[in-house]
């Protein structure tokens, strides 16, 4: 009996030790400039134990059953465990390594949203250099072998049938009960969940404590369960509140254009946050072209991104539809094709719509979404030469695609027309054919995109089309993890530019109204005297009914809201406010953010 229980304990705690070591390494790698102490390392290890116990319990369940079988008959437990250990070792190392590698890019723990991108592995790893990728493969192979050997060493020899069958069986069953309690998280009504291990105001400590395997397994069953997600209030109450928040009309308090049928070029600038734009309080010298163009155009000074990934940000921009924390609307073929879009509205008004992107347009179902929502033509990486496709890890660089954009303007046979261009050079791994900031490759990449945008605008001004063209510049999202230390709890993290240029604008000006990326759709279409009623989550910022300016944002495990009273960030895992300006509007901001999240999920479910 003793040797069986000893084996199970060794098997169980070998995993616990691996998880504990991983937490320490994770915190060391991701703490950044935040001060850490021995107390922090102890804290993440200790507070993370409940979910470590749960994962180890899951993985020890089969060895326990096999051990129980050996009580009654000779059983080839070693041979079976050899296969099982290979699977478990691979799963553990794969999860830990993926979490460790992706966190600096995504700033959230491994979960089921990873599956959204795994069907296109080439794009999923495009942000990683080839040498980094080779190193990961080597580390994965060595770590998997080491994990396998560790698990295999827990069993010294085959077990023979036991004479004390009742006692050994009872002891094994009792241990199984303990494993079950560890998996469940105790005997209370509350069961283990991600928020179980959150204990600190510092998110990096909470994330370090969170077991990535539990995070992944826990989210798998939830990512598509839209109907049961985020029910904070009575459904009627949240629906009425959100309808009031997005109350819209097409009347204009301010007319920006000298025509209602301009040609439209919509430039979605990859990750171009206000961080890099001096006239929005950002760094000096990175975007001199945007800074000079601001003086020539119409700048919305307080625009904020709704989401944190390109597939979500594109939906927010083109369809005026808020993003979800853990689900990609674009990835859902059936749902995304039912959304309204700027392109569809323009098509009804006689526009010919083209989408230009230097990357893989099939990534996350982007091509399907575009053709379903009004685009007549798409141009992507495979439409360029092999040499051009190799100009950036994600595809064709901005210097090449902006030249293509100019050529597309020349190709237009009749007016009005609309072209959307999604840039990509300002994306990891930050490799561009210029070196203005040799010691800061991130800033250098954005400087390159700014340079190419400036060249494009200067060339477009020379063309007769300029006089009747509106150029809209807006990012898909803000840059992640830059500058070092900025987090979702920082108000300026999601601050982005919205800039209108071209001969179609009446005069340069600054608009200081607080607004969201999703508001572009209704605001633009209202300027064109086109209907906006289908865009139920987009507001005409220049409309007479725009009386409660706010900016809503969702990210992988949280939501935030900015209004005139302040800023609130709410964590959906711990169910706590993790950042707040602590003023009179706190309760209302939280209610508004929760209501938007709840009602957008309701609306999305009804579209199934």
TAKABEL-V342733 format. One record per pair of residues at least 6 apart in sequence whose C-alpha atoms are under 7 Angstrom apart, sorted by sequence separation. I is the first residue (numbers start at 1). J is the second residue. If there is no record, write none. Layout:
i,j
I,J
I,J
//
This chain:
i,j
103,109
118,124
181,187
185,191
200,206
274,280
276,282
277,283
278,284
307,313
315,321
316,322
329,335
330,336
347,353
361,367
389,395
390,396
391,397
437,443
460,466
481,487
487,493
525,531
526,532
540,546
553,559
554,560
561,567
562,568
570,576
571,577
117,124
184,191
185,192
199,206
275,282
276,283
306,313
316,323
329,336
389,396
425,432
437,444
486,493
525,532
553,560
561,568
570,577
571,578
184,192
198,206
274,282
275,283
381,389
388,396
436,444
552,560
553,561
560,568
561,569
569,577
570,578
197,206
435,444
552,561
560,569
569,578
99,109
276,286
277,287
306,316
343,353
522,532
551,561
552,562
559,569
560,570
569,579
66,77
99,110
276,287
312,323
430,441
550,561
551,562
559,570
568,579
569,580
197,209
279,291
430,442
550,562
551,563
558,570
559,571
568,580
197,210
278,291
432,445
522,535
550,563
558,571
567,580
568,581
277,291
381,395
431,445
434,448
526,540
549,563
557,571
558,572
567,581
315,330
381,396
430,445
557,572
566,581
306,322
307,323
312,328
432,448
478,494
522,538
523,539
557,573
24,41
306,323
311,328
312,329
521,538
522,539
523,540
312,330
478,496
522,540
523,541
568,586
311,330
361,380
426,445
519,538
523,542
566,585
319,339
355,375
360,380
425,445
426,446
518,538
519,539
565,585
23,44
194,215
280,301
319,340
354,375
359,380
360,381
475,496
519,540
568,589
23,45
319,341
353,375
354,376
355,377
356,378
357,379
358,380
359,381
519,541
568,590
318,341
319,342
353,376
354,377
355,378
356,379
357,380
358,381
426,449
474,497
318,342
352,376
353,377
354,378
355,379
356,380
425,449
474,498
20,45
398,423
473,498
474,499
398,424
473,499
515,541
347,374
397,424
398,425
472,499
473,500
397,425
472,500
561,589
344,373
471,500
472,501
343,373
344,374
470,500
471,501
343,374
470,501
471,502
333,365
337,369
341,373
343,375
470,502
561,593
19,52
331,364
336,369
340,373
469,502
470,503
560,593
330,364
331,365
469,503
470,504
515,549
559,593
330,365
333,368
337,372
359,394
467,502
468,503
469,504
470,505
514,549
515,550
516,551
16,52
330,366
333,369
337,373
359,395
466,502
467,503
468,504
513,549
514,550
515,551
516,552
16,53
358,395
359,396
466,503
467,504
514,551
358,396
330,369
358,397
392,431
16,56
15,56
552,593
358,401
12,56
93,140
12,60
11,60
93,143
402,452
93,144
398,449
311,364
399,452
90,144
398,452
402,456
89,144
8,64
89,147
89,148
86,148
4,67
85,148
353,417
354,418
355,419
356,420
357,421
351,416
352,417
353,418
354,419
355,420
356,421
357,422
85,151
351,417
352,418
353,419
354,420
355,421
356,422
357,423
358,424
85,152
351,418
26,100
491,567
78,158
489,569
77,158
74,160
74,161
73,161
70,159
72,161
70,160
71,161
72,162
489,579
70,161
71,162
71,165
109,207
68,169
110,212
109,212
223,326
68,172
111,215
112,216
223,327
110,215
111,216
110,216
112,219
111,219
112,220
112,223
99,212
96,212
95,212
95,213
57,179
57,180
57,182
58,183
57,183
54,182
55,183
53,182
54,183
53,183
54,184
50,182
50,185
11,151
51,192
11,154
10,154
7,154
7,155
48,197
47,197
263,415
270,422
263,416
264,417
265,418
266,419
267,420
268,421
269,422
270,423
262,416
263,417
264,418
265,419
266,420
267,421
268,422
269,423
270,424
261,416
263,418
264,419
265,420
266,421
267,422
268,423
271,426
270,426
270,427
286,443
52,211
55,214
51,211
287,447
290,450
44,205
48,209
286,447
289,450
47,209
48,210
289,451
314,476
48,211
51,214
287,450
313,476
44,208
45,209
313,477
44,209
289,454
310,476
1,168
310,477
309,477
308,477
307,477
308,478
305,477
31,204
305,478
342,521
27,208
26,208
23,208
23,209
305,494
304,494
305,495
304,495
305,496
303,495
304,496
303,496
303,497
340,534
303,498
340,535
301,497
322,518
300,497
321,518
300,498
320,518
299,498
300,499
320,519
299,499
317,517
320,520
298,499
299,500
316,517
317,518
320,521
273,475
297,499
298,500
316,518
319,521
272,475
297,500
298,501
317,520
318,521
269,473
271,475
297,501
317,521
263,468
264,469
265,470
266,471
267,472
268,473
269,474
270,475
271,476
273,478
296,501
262,468
263,469
264,470
265,471
266,472
267,473
268,474
269,475
270,476
271,477
272,478
273,479
262,469
263,470
264,471
265,472
266,473
267,474
268,475
269,476
271,478
272,479
262,470
268,476
271,479
301,510
298,508
299,509
300,510
301,511
302,512
306,516
297,508
298,509
299,510
300,511
301,512
302,513
303,514
304,515
305,516
306,517
296,508
297,509
298,510
299,511
300,512
302,514
303,515
304,516
305,517
306,518
113,326
295,508
302,515
303,516
304,517
113,327
303,517
320,535
322,537
321,537
320,537
321,538
320,538
274,495
273,495
274,496
273,496
274,497
272,496
273,497
325,554
324,554
325,555
326,556
323,554
325,556
325,557
325,558
262,504
120,363
259,504
258,504
306,552
307,553
117,364
257,504
258,505
304,551
306,553
307,554
308,555
116,364
257,505
258,506
305,553
306,554
307,555
256,505
257,506
256,506
126,393
260,527
261,528
126,394
260,528
260,529
123,394
255,527
335,607
335,608
250,526
250,532
254,542
253,542
246,536
250,540
252,542
253,543
246,537
248,539
252,543
253,544
246,538
248,540
251,543
252,544
246,539
250,543
251,544
249,543
249,545
248,545
247,545
129,429
127,428
128,429
127,429
242,595
242,596
238,595
239,599
238,599
232,594
232,598
231,598
230,598
105,480
226,601
227,602
198,574
201,578
195,573
227,605
194,573
195,574
226,605
108,556
33,485
32,485
//
